[in-house]
Amino acid sequence: MELLHAAPADIWRLLIPAANWMYVDDIPEDELIFHYRDHIYFVNSDGSVLALPKPACFERMDASECLQLLATSDETIDFDDNGEFDYGFVLKQMGYVVPTRRSREKATYRIEIVNTILPQSMSTQYELKRVSFEFALFHALMRCHELNMRSNWEYEHEVKRIDKVDQRTEKHVRFQV
């Protein structure tokens, strides 16, 4: 699955269970509002993420009330304003845990990560065996975060693609950095 040019809201939809999505019919498709643990998260079309502590009555709020609270609350967290630009920062703050249901398919996934600042540089490729797609995506996003930190934020690593490996034609893939 090609992910390099996927909309940020679509990547979040791959991670967050649909039961946590909010106001699906009231917001544009390239944005997402979801709740997770003790916060409500707002993913904008440009990929920026805002967080707001869940109010006690959040289930009874409509989209306009929720957006009004986001705009007026002193407790709103703007990750971009804090210099936190990649998925890893938000996932760490969320305390994100990959859903694990027995019915989820386990497979081998090949992950490719690229440096978008230096696209001509070598990509990072590796495989994860016997994992769900959600775990492979989470692992890849956290690996990008780690690579960005190692470069002291001078580079921007992103997941280019995640492909399911056909076990019948699986070839040995070397790790490249």
N, CA, C and O of each residue as an XYZ file, in Angstrom:
708
protein
N       0.849     -1.173      0.000
C       0.000      0.000      0.000
C       0.892      1.233      0.000
O       1.738      1.409      0.877
N       0.689      2.069     -0.986
C       1.431      3.324     -1.095
C       0.894      4.303     -0.051
O      -0.314      4.531      0.018
N       1.775      4.879      0.756
C       1.351      5.794      1.815
C       1.997      7.170      1.731
O       1.568      8.092      2.426
N       3.011      7.325      0.900
C       3.768      8.572      0.881
C       2.897      9.784      0.589
O       3.116     10.851      1.164
N       1.932      9.644     -0.278
C       1.088     10.779     -0.643
C      -0.331     10.658     -0.085
O      -1.242     11.365     -0.517
N      -0.503      9.765      0.868
C      -1.826      9.606      1.489
C      -2.139     10.819      2.362
O      -1.246     11.421      2.957
N      -3.403     11.157      2.424
C      -3.827     12.264      3.289
C      -3.591     11.875      4.743
O      -3.845     10.732      5.123
N      -3.106     12.814      5.565
C      -2.875     12.501      6.982
C      -4.102     11.908      7.667
O      -3.965     10.992      8.478
N      -5.295     12.410      7.359
C      -6.504     11.868      7.981
C      -6.684     10.394      7.618
O      -7.158      9.608      8.439
N      -6.310     10.016      6.395
C      -6.429      8.612      5.995
C      -5.460      7.725      6.767
O      -5.805      6.602      7.137
N      -4.256      8.217      7.011
C      -3.289      7.441      7.806
C      -3.812      7.271      9.227
O      -3.715      6.183      9.795
N      -4.364      8.331      9.805
C      -4.939      8.216     11.153
C      -6.111      7.240     11.156
O      -6.295      6.500     12.123
N      -6.905      7.228     10.088
C      -8.036      6.291     10.016
C      -7.566      4.840      9.999
O      -8.272      3.952     10.476
N      -6.384      4.599      9.455
C      -5.834      3.243      9.457
C      -5.421      2.803     10.866
O      -5.395      1.609     11.163
N      -5.101      3.763     11.724
C      -4.659      3.456     13.086
C      -5.788      3.431     14.115
O      -5.819      2.567     14.991
N      -6.697      4.368     14.005
C      -7.717      4.581     15.029
C      -8.989      3.813     14.658
O      -9.491      3.963     13.544
N      -9.514      2.998     15.566
C     -10.758      2.268     15.267
C     -11.897      3.231     14.932
O     -12.011      4.303     15.526
N     -12.731      2.837     13.982
C     -13.839      3.680     13.532
C     -14.775      4.062     14.672
O     -15.416      5.111     14.612
N     -14.864      3.247     15.691
C     -15.728      3.555     16.842
C     -15.268      4.820     17.567
O     -16.049      5.415     18.311
N     -14.031      5.239     17.368
C     -13.493      6.433     18.023
C     -13.603      7.692     17.160
O     -13.330      8.789     17.646
N     -13.990      7.557     15.906
C     -14.134      8.709     15.022
C     -15.359      9.489     15.453
O     -16.352      8.908     15.891
N     -15.289     10.801     15.330
C     -16.388     11.673     15.736
C     -16.812     12.573     14.563
O     -15.981     12.991     13.758
N     -18.097     12.857     14.484
C     -18.652     13.837     13.536
C     -18.268     13.531     12.091
O     -17.969     14.444     11.321
N     -18.274     12.283     11.730
C     -17.854     11.858     10.392
C     -18.639     12.567      9.292
O     -18.075     12.918      8.256
N     -19.915     12.775      9.507
C     -20.753     13.412      8.475
C     -20.665     14.933      8.480
O     -21.168     15.584      7.565
N     -20.030     15.509      9.502
C     -20.024     16.960      9.657
C     -18.703     17.634      9.294
O     -18.622     18.862      9.283
N     -17.680     16.856      9.001
C     -16.373     17.460      8.694
C     -15.905     16.975      7.324
O     -16.344     15.927      6.850
N     -15.012     17.738      6.686
C     -14.504     17.320      5.371
C     -13.763     15.979      5.466
O     -13.231     15.615      6.515
N     -13.746     15.261      4.343
C     -13.107     13.944      4.301
C     -11.601     14.002      4.572
O     -11.021     13.028      5.050
N     -10.965     15.143      4.269
C      -9.517     15.250      4.474
C      -9.161     15.696      5.896
O      -8.010     16.044      6.164
N     -10.130     15.689      6.800
C      -9.911     15.991      8.211
C     -10.497     14.856      9.042
O     -11.292     14.056      8.549
N     -10.097     14.797     10.299
C     -10.600     13.752     11.184
C     -10.641     14.284     12.604
O      -9.721     14.969     13.052
N     -11.709     13.965     13.302
C     -11.813     14.229     14.735
C     -12.059     12.872     15.377
O     -12.955     12.135     14.966
N     -11.258     12.547     16.389
C     -11.440     11.279     17.086
C     -11.116     11.452     18.559
O     -10.413     12.382     18.954
N     -11.637     10.546     19.356
C     -11.293     10.553     20.779
C     -10.458      9.316     21.073
O     -10.649      8.253     20.482
N      -9.545      9.487     21.986
C      -8.686      8.377     22.395
C      -8.248      8.646     23.819
O      -7.691      9.700     24.125
N      -8.502      7.691     24.674
C      -8.236      7.830     26.105
C      -8.845      9.110     26.649
O     -10.070      9.232     26.660
N      -8.058     10.055     27.094
C      -8.608     11.227     27.777
C      -8.566     12.510     26.949
O      -8.685     13.604     27.502
N      -8.398     12.389     25.628
C      -8.348     13.575     24.767
C      -9.186     13.385     23.506
O      -9.500     12.265     23.103
N      -9.531     14.501     22.906
C     -10.112     14.536     21.576
C      -9.034     15.113     20.669
O      -8.391     16.107     21.008
N      -8.840     14.479     19.510
C      -7.795     14.891     18.579
C      -8.425     15.393     17.286
O      -9.405     14.833     16.793
N      -7.848     16.450     16.753
C      -8.297     17.080     15.522
C      -7.153     16.998     14.524
O      -6.090     17.574     14.755
N      -7.353     16.296     13.429
C      -6.348     16.182     12.373
C      -6.803     17.078     11.233
O      -7.859     16.857     10.641
N      -6.004     18.084     10.932
C      -6.314     19.018      9.854
C      -5.823     18.471      8.519
O      -5.023     17.536      8.483
N      -6.294     19.043      7.441
C      -5.933     18.563      6.102
C      -4.436     18.666      5.827
O      -3.905     17.895      5.029
N      -3.742     19.611      6.478
C      -2.296     19.757      6.275
C      -1.487     18.809      7.163
O      -0.258     18.811      7.102
N      -2.160     18.000      7.986
C      -1.482     17.042      8.842
C      -1.255     17.531     10.254
O      -0.865     16.748     11.121
N      -1.491     18.820     10.508
C      -1.305     19.320     11.868
C      -2.364     18.694     12.783
O      -3.484     18.402     12.364
N      -1.973     18.501     14.037
C      -2.847     17.847     15.007
C      -3.000     18.735     16.229
O      -2.029     19.295     16.739
N      -4.238     18.851     16.686
C      -4.560     19.560     17.918
C      -5.218     18.560     18.861
O      -5.879     17.619     18.422
N      -5.032     18.772     20.149
C      -5.650     17.893     21.141
C      -6.334     18.743     22.198
O      -5.904     19.854     22.507
N      -7.396     18.199     22.737
C      -8.193     18.879     23.746
C      -8.590     17.847     24.791
O      -9.090     16.781     24.433
N      -8.381     18.133     26.075
C      -8.865     17.180     27.083
C     -10.363     16.941     26.904
O     -11.126     17.876     26.658
N     -10.770     15.694     27.029
C     -12.181     15.347     26.845
C     -13.022     16.008     27.918
O     -12.783     15.800     29.108
N     -14.000     16.799     27.517
C     -14.923     17.331     28.528
C     -15.849     16.198     28.998
O     -16.062     15.221     28.280
N     -16.385     16.341     30.189
C     -17.227     15.298     30.770
C     -18.416     14.968     29.885
O     -18.868     13.823     29.861
N     -18.921     15.939     29.167
C     -20.129     15.733     28.358
C     -19.814     15.585     26.871
O     -20.662     15.901     26.036
N     -18.633     15.120     26.522
C     -18.232     15.134     25.114
C     -19.167     14.306     24.222
O     -19.302     14.612     23.038
N     -19.812     13.267     24.760
C     -20.710     12.445     23.948
C     -21.943     13.221     23.493
O     -22.542     12.876     22.475
N     -22.328     14.253     24.220
C     -23.526     15.027     23.889
C     -23.210     16.263     23.047
O     -24.131     16.959     22.619
N     -21.954     16.548     22.803
C     -21.573     17.730     22.028
C     -21.743     17.463     20.537
O     -21.512     16.350     20.065
N     -22.147     18.494     19.804
C     -22.151     18.358     18.351
C     -20.828     18.919     17.821
O     -20.026     19.455     18.585
N     -20.609     18.792     16.525
C     -19.332     19.193     15.923
C     -19.031     20.666     16.154
O     -17.891     21.006     16.469
N     -20.015     21.553     16.008
C     -19.753     22.986     16.170
C     -19.387     23.313     17.619
O     -18.530     24.164     17.855
N     -20.015     22.660     18.584
C     -19.664     22.892     19.993
C     -18.246     22.407     20.286
O     -17.490     23.053     21.012
N     -17.907     21.277     19.717
C     -16.565     20.726     19.927
C     -15.502     21.642     19.304
O     -14.469     21.901     19.920
N     -15.754     22.126     18.096
C     -14.808     23.032     17.435
C     -14.713     24.367     18.175
O     -13.635     24.957     18.249
N     -15.821     24.841     18.715
C     -15.817     26.078     19.505
C     -14.959     25.894     20.762
O     -14.183     26.778     21.126
N     -15.105     24.758     21.410
C     -14.299     24.474     22.599
C     -12.814     24.398     22.240
O     -11.964     24.892     22.982
N     -12.512     23.784     21.113
C     -11.127     23.700     20.640
C     -10.534     25.097     20.459
O      -9.388     25.341     20.838
N     -11.311     26.008     19.882
C     -10.826     27.353     19.585
C     -10.694     28.225     20.825
O      -9.879     29.147     20.845
N     -11.475     27.951     21.852
C     -11.506     28.852     23.008
C     -10.824     28.310     24.261
O     -10.565     29.066     25.197
N     -10.537     27.030     24.289
C      -9.988     26.432     25.503
C      -8.515     26.791     25.703
O      -7.732     26.817     24.753
N      -8.162     27.061     26.941
C      -6.755     27.291     27.293
C      -5.975     25.982     27.360
O      -4.747     25.989     27.449
N      -6.684     24.869     27.317
C      -6.043     23.561     27.446
C      -5.770     22.884     26.106
O      -5.283     21.754     26.069
N      -6.083     23.570     25.005
C      -5.827     23.005     23.681
C      -4.326     22.873     23.462
O      -3.557     23.787     23.761
N      -3.924     21.727     22.939
C      -2.517     21.463     22.619
C      -2.376     21.511     21.104
O      -3.060     20.775     20.393
N      -1.496     22.370     20.607
C      -1.192     22.438     19.182
C       0.208     21.858     19.007
O       1.200     22.513     19.329
N       0.286     20.647     18.504
C       1.578     19.967     18.394
C       2.545     20.722     17.503
O       3.742     20.747     17.787
N       2.057     21.344     16.419
C       2.940     22.129     15.549
C       3.546     23.308     16.303
O       4.736     23.590     16.160
N       2.737     23.997     17.104
C       3.254     25.124     17.884
C       4.318     24.680     18.878
O       5.189     25.462     19.258
N       4.243     23.422     19.295
C       5.247     22.882     20.216
C       6.452     22.312     19.473
O       7.343     21.733     20.095
N       6.488     22.471     18.141
C       7.607     21.957     17.355
C       7.554     20.448     17.176
O       8.577     19.821     16.901
N       6.364     19.855     17.328
C       6.200     18.410     17.238
C       5.421     18.104     15.963
O       4.193     18.187     15.923
N       6.175     17.748     14.919
C       5.573     17.688     13.595
C       5.259     16.297     13.099
O       4.470     16.165     12.163
N       5.829     15.247     13.671
C       5.575     13.928     13.091
C       4.600     13.115     13.933
O       4.290     13.458     15.074
N       4.132     12.038     13.337
C       3.141     11.176     13.988
C       3.641     10.649     15.334
O       2.861     10.506     16.275
N       4.925     10.364     15.422
C       5.480      9.772     16.637
C       5.236     10.603     17.883
O       4.910     10.054     18.936
N       5.387     11.916     17.784
C       5.122     12.778     18.936
C       3.696     12.598     19.438
O       3.459     12.434     20.635
N       2.758     12.631     18.509
C       1.350     12.538     18.887
C       1.045     11.153     19.432
O       0.361     11.026     20.448
N       1.541     10.120     18.777
C       1.295      8.759     19.245
C       1.836      8.540     20.658
O       1.197      7.871     21.471
N       3.005      9.097     20.951
C       3.563      8.988     22.308
C       2.692      9.714     23.321
O       2.401      9.179     24.390
N       2.275     10.931     22.988
C       1.458     11.717     23.911
C       0.132     11.013     24.165
O      -0.385     11.041     25.281
N      -0.420     10.382     23.130
C      -1.690      9.679     23.250
C      -1.589      8.447     24.132
O      -2.581      8.011     24.717
N      -0.391      7.889     24.225
C      -0.255      6.591     24.871
C      -0.869      5.513     23.995
O      -1.486      4.566     24.483
N      -0.687      5.678     22.685
C      -1.328      4.799     21.713
C      -0.892      3.354     21.887
O       0.290      3.060     22.063
N      -1.867      2.462     21.834
C      -1.625      1.027     21.873
C      -2.343      0.423     20.661
O      -3.519      0.703     20.429
N      -1.641     -0.394     19.904
C      -2.234     -1.015     18.721
C      -3.329     -1.987     19.170
O      -3.089     -2.843     20.021
N      -4.527     -1.856     18.599
C      -5.593     -2.805     18.950
C      -5.176     -4.234     18.605
O      -4.624     -4.483     17.533
N      -5.437     -5.149     19.497
C      -5.099     -6.548     19.242
C      -6.340     -7.398     19.435
O      -6.758     -7.674     20.560
N      -6.907     -7.798     18.338
C      -8.042     -8.720     18.354
C      -7.586    -10.003     17.693
O      -6.824     -9.976     16.727
N      -8.037    -11.085     18.194
C      -7.630    -12.384     17.637
C      -7.992    -12.516     16.156
O      -7.297    -13.196     15.402
N      -9.060    -11.877     15.752
C      -9.510    -12.038     14.369
C      -8.660    -11.266     13.359
O      -8.790    -11.476     12.153
N      -7.807    -10.391     13.836
C      -6.973     -9.622     12.902
C      -5.949    -10.545     12.237
O      -5.336    -11.403     12.871
N      -5.801    -10.330     10.962
C      -4.889    -11.158     10.195
C      -3.439    -10.816     10.525
O      -3.054     -9.648     10.585
N      -2.662    -11.844     10.733
C      -1.228    -11.678     10.956
C      -0.515    -12.081      9.666
O      -0.843    -13.097      9.054
N       0.449    -11.282      9.270
C       1.169    -11.549      8.029
C       2.567    -10.957      8.146
O       2.938    -10.387      9.173
N       3.322    -11.103      7.085
C       4.629    -10.466      6.978
C       4.450     -9.229      6.102
O       3.872     -9.295      5.017
N       4.958     -8.101      6.595
C       4.853     -6.837      5.865
C       6.243     -6.271      5.613
O       7.100     -6.263      6.496
N       6.448     -5.799      4.386
C       7.686     -5.120      4.011
C       7.406     -3.621      4.086
O       6.452     -3.122      3.490
N       8.248     -2.921      4.824
C       8.080     -1.489      5.063
C       9.216     -0.745      4.377
O      10.378     -1.144      4.462
N       8.865      0.339      3.697
C       9.877      1.194      3.081
C       9.689      2.613      3.587
O       8.596      3.177      3.521
N      10.773      3.175      4.092
C      10.783      4.539      4.622
C      11.763      5.359      3.792
O      12.860      4.900      3.477
N      11.353      6.583      3.441
C      12.211      7.456      2.651
C      12.443      8.767      3.385
O      11.648      9.185      4.227
N      13.548      9.398      3.042
C      13.875     10.726      3.542
C      13.341     11.719      2.514
O      13.882     11.817      1.413
N      12.297     12.448      2.857
C      11.671     13.344      1.877
C      12.492     14.605      1.616
O      12.278     15.279      0.608
N      13.417     14.929      2.497
C      14.287     16.090      2.282
C      15.391     15.740      1.285
O      15.777     16.571      0.463
N      15.896     14.511      1.358
C      16.914     14.022      0.423
C      16.387     12.771     -0.270
O      16.816     11.664      0.055
N      15.481     12.924     -1.204
C      14.859     11.740     -1.808
C      15.837     10.828     -2.543
O      15.562      9.642     -2.723
N      16.967     11.368     -2.965
C      17.948     10.554     -3.666
C      18.756      9.669     -2.720
O      19.472      8.777     -3.177
N      18.653      9.901     -1.404
C      19.379      9.066     -0.447
C      18.730      7.688     -0.385
O      17.602      7.500     -0.840
N      19.438      6.749      0.169
C      18.925      5.378      0.255
C      17.692      5.327      1.153
O      17.578      6.072      2.126
N      16.799      4.452      0.809
C      15.622      4.257      1.648
C      15.926      3.171      2.679
O      16.865      2.389      2.530
N      15.111      3.147      3.719
C      15.206      2.112      4.741
C      14.123      1.096      4.441
O      12.957      1.456      4.277
N      14.501     -0.174      4.368
C      13.534     -1.235      4.138
C      13.740     -2.330      5.167
O      14.867     -2.695      5.500
N      12.626     -2.844      5.661
C      12.702     -3.976      6.579
C      11.381     -4.714      6.575
O      10.386     -4.224      6.042
N      11.376     -5.901      7.176
C      10.174     -6.712      7.247
C       9.806     -6.974      8.697
O      10.665     -7.093      9.571
N       8.511     -7.061      8.921
C       7.975     -7.480     10.211
C       7.148     -8.730      9.954
O       6.274     -8.736      9.087
N       7.422     -9.779     10.701
C       6.742    -11.055     10.487
C       5.653    -11.271     11.534
O       5.817    -10.935     12.707
N       4.541    -11.839     11.080
C       3.423    -12.258     11.931
C       2.865    -11.100     12.761
O       2.715    -11.200     13.978
N       2.566    -10.012     12.075
C       1.976     -8.834     12.725
C       0.736     -8.406     11.940
O       0.534     -8.828     10.801
N      -0.082     -7.574     12.555
C      -1.224     -6.992     11.856
C      -0.741     -5.790     11.050
O       0.336     -5.248     11.300
N      -1.557     -5.385     10.080
C      -1.209     -4.191      9.313
C      -1.110     -2.979     10.228
O      -0.211     -2.154     10.067
N      -2.036     -2.862     11.199
C      -2.030     -1.724     12.122
C      -0.711     -1.651     12.890
O      -0.162     -0.568     13.091
N      -0.203     -2.818     13.319
C       1.069     -2.819     14.034
C       2.206     -2.421     13.096
O       3.088     -1.658     13.487
N       2.195     -2.928     11.868
C       3.247     -2.578     10.904
C       3.255     -1.071     10.652
O       4.322     -0.461     10.589
N       2.078     -0.470     10.508
C       1.994      0.972     10.287
C       2.492      1.737     11.504
O       3.280      2.673     11.368
N       2.042      1.348     12.691
C       2.494      1.993     13.920
C       4.020      1.897     14.046
O       4.682      2.890     14.346
N       4.567      0.716     13.821
C       6.015      0.515     13.921
C       6.746      1.411     12.928
O       7.759      2.022     13.269
N       6.239      1.491     11.707
C       6.882      2.318     10.674
C       6.849      3.792     11.050
O       7.844      4.496     10.879
N       5.716      4.266     11.560
C       5.612      5.681     11.958
C       6.562      5.996     13.115
O       7.175      7.063     13.145
N       6.681      5.072     14.060
C       7.603      5.291     15.184
C       9.055      5.208     14.721
O       9.913      5.904     15.262
N       9.340      4.371     13.733
C      10.697      4.307     13.163
C      11.034      5.636     12.471
O      12.158      6.126     12.585
N      10.076      6.210     11.763
C      10.291      7.526     11.146
C      10.611      8.565     12.220
O      11.522      9.376     12.055
N       9.870      8.536     13.301
C      10.096      9.460     14.415
C      11.524      9.299     14.949
O      12.222     10.283     15.197
N      11.940      8.052     15.120
C      13.296      7.789     15.621
C      14.359      8.314     14.646
O      15.341      8.924     15.069
N      14.165      8.079     13.355
C      15.124      8.566     12.354
C      15.149     10.094     12.311
O      16.213     10.688     12.142
N      13.995     10.729     12.460
C      13.949     12.193     12.502
C      14.708     12.716     13.717
O      15.451     13.691     13.614
N      14.522     12.070     14.867
C      15.238     12.484     16.083
C      16.743     12.329     15.902
O      17.511     13.216     16.274
N      17.165     11.200     15.331
C      18.602     10.952     15.125
C      19.247     12.010     14.237
O      20.426     12.328     14.392
N      18.462     12.554     13.301
C      19.005     13.582     12.407
C      18.861     14.978     13.013
O      19.131     15.983     12.357
N      18.434     15.023     14.268
C      18.206     16.295     14.960
C      17.204     17.155     14.190
O      17.321     18.380     14.140
N      16.228     16.491     13.598
C      15.121     17.126     12.886
C      15.545     17.848     11.605
O      14.794     18.663     11.069
N      16.754     17.544     11.119
C      17.183     18.136      9.847
C      16.572     17.417      8.653
O      16.471     17.988      7.568
N      16.159     16.155      8.850
C      15.555     15.369      7.783
C      14.141     14.997      8.179
O      13.770     15.030      9.353
N      13.368     14.643      7.178
C      11.989     14.240      7.422
C      11.754     12.884      6.768
O      11.638     12.771      5.548
N      11.687     11.860      7.614
C      11.444     10.508      7.124
C       9.952     10.216      7.149
O       9.251     10.568      8.097
N       9.478      9.564      6.086
C       8.072      9.211      5.991
C       7.943      7.795      5.455
O       8.830      7.293      4.765
N       6.839      7.167      5.778
C       6.551      5.831      5.277
C       6.171      5.951      3.810
O       5.198      6.620      3.460
N       6.938      5.305      2.969
C       6.629      5.333      1.538
C       5.564      4.288      1.221
O       4.572      4.580      0.553
N       5.782      3.069      1.707
C       4.818      2.006      1.431
C       4.953      0.873      2.434
O       6.001      0.668      3.048
N       3.868      0.157      2.574
C       3.832     -1.066      3.372
C       3.139     -2.108      2.513
O       1.985     -1.932      2.122
N       3.840     -3.187      2.223
C       3.298     -4.238      1.369
C       3.276     -5.556      2.111
O       4.206     -5.899      2.842
N       2.203     -6.280      1.910
C       2.107     -7.631      2.442
C       2.988     -8.527      1.583
O       2.909     -8.484      0.356
N       3.823     -9.335      2.219
C       4.746    -10.216      1.504
C       4.047    -11.545      1.256
O       3.528    -12.172      2.180
N       4.040    -11.957      0.016
C       3.478    -13.252     -0.348
C       4.477    -14.319      0.103
O       5.592    -14.384     -0.415
N       4.086    -15.136      1.047
C       5.003    -16.122      1.637
C       5.537    -17.121      0.610
O       6.632    -17.656      0.785
N       4.782    -17.378     -0.452
C       5.234    -18.349     -1.456
C       6.383    -17.805     -2.286
O       7.211    -18.573     -2.776
N       6.442    -16.489     -2.450
C       7.500    -15.901     -3.280
C       8.426    -15.028     -2.461
O       9.168    -14.214     -3.010
N       8.385    -15.195     -1.148
C       9.191    -14.341     -0.270
C      10.674    -14.508     -0.573
O      11.183    -15.622     -0.696
N      11.347    -13.377     -0.688
C      12.784    -13.359     -0.914
C      13.431    -12.707      0.289
O      12.799    -11.919      0.992
N      14.676    -13.031      0.525
C      15.391    -12.430      1.644
C      15.689    -10.963      1.307
O      16.248    -10.668      0.251
N      15.320    -10.059      2.197
C      15.549     -8.637      1.997
C      16.544     -8.160      3.042
O      16.378     -8.416      4.234
N      17.586     -7.461      2.584
C      18.571     -6.922      3.506
C      18.098     -5.590      4.072
O      17.360     -4.854      3.418
N      18.522     -5.291      5.273
C      18.211     -4.002      5.880
C      19.113     -2.961      5.246
O      20.315     -3.185      5.106
N      18.552     -1.831      4.864
C      19.308     -0.748      4.285
C      19.054      0.489      5.109
O      17.921      0.750      5.516
N      20.089      1.245      5.357
C      19.937      2.489      6.089
C      20.575      3.610      5.316
O      20.557      4.757      5.765
